[in-house]
Amino acid sequence: MKKLMLTAVAAIFAASAAHAADKVTLQLKWVTQAQFAGYYVAKDKGFYEEENLDVEILPGGPDIAPPQVIAGGGADVIVEWMPAALAAREKGLPLVNIAQPFTSSGMMLTCRKDTGIATPADFKGKTLGVWFFGNEFPFLSWMSQLGLPTEGGADGVTVLKQGFNVDPILNKQADCVSTMTYNEYWQIIDAGISPDDLTVFKYEDQGVATLEDGLYVLEQNLADPAFADKMVRFVRASMKGWKYAEANPDEAAEIVLENDATGAQTEKHQKRMMGEVAKLTAGSTGALDPAAYERTVKSLLSGGSDPVISKAPEGAWTHAISDKAL
């Protein structure tokens, strides 16, 4: 009898081991917020579990660069903007885009009207707040196309290394600051500045928009069939999460808030953010649009004497994962 019991227990453990969920670590580009709602929703609603995945979501922050994390083995997949990913690839880190949940750019340059800025031609001699850590590439490409040096002077612009806030425009340290449609722009509004007192330049409208918030893995890992299969299931579940978030924005925002260990986010801000983020993921199947990729590459190459990338990348994206997932 004892032998039978031991055999039964062993069988149970064997069965559990056989069905153990595959672990996936996702590194986000920024802190826990509705910008990443699809992943938190997929985890909360059991979409990852349905795909036999145990997904750990790592928040980002001002001192966290996703390419460095994945290069060091700290993540299986990262959320990154394409300019930073392609720049990293050219420098030797073989990142590959396997899915693209965001189809539109939310990046803007927001300026105070009282600075006299009405068109990009008015940037000359002004101070512009710019994010770095890979976020500066679209801006630098834009300035190059405008023929504006970024070293200051009457014929160029002075770049203020902007923290991840909007203090420089509130304190009048900068004439314009970098903002996202779903985040920092609303911080300016909430600080008491009226939309009528602002001039906003959307990168999309300036023809320099580049792809944001794609999913990237290391090229060599895709050669492993087991890893590729995990990514197929991960992308499928993640896009299910994104579509649920789009359809249920308030619930998605609540799920994000539940996962915010810092308690820094507010319900009002996250619900508003989710509404804006849904506009950027609307219509996306998760598959990268080759035409959007080519536009991004063209923009990054159009940098005059100092382009973001020096040549068109090869092998920087694949449909192999998204085709099977979707």
Secondary structure, DSSP 8 states (H G I E B T S, - for coil): -HHHHHHHHHHHHHHHHHT--EEEEEE-SSSSSGGGHHHHHHHHTTHHHHTTEEEEEE---TT--HHHHHHTTS-SEEEE-HHHHHHHHHTT--EEEEE----S--EEEEEEGGGT--SGGGGTT-EEEE--TTTTHHHHHHHHHHT--SB-STTS-EEEE--SSSHHHHTTS-SEEEEETTTHHHHHHHTT--GGGEEEEETTTTT-----SEEEEEGGGGGSHHHHHHHHHHHHHHHHHHHHHHH-HHHHHHHHHHT-TT----HHHHHHHHHHHHHHHTT--S---HHHHHHHHHHHH--TTS-SSSS--SS-B-SHHHHHH-
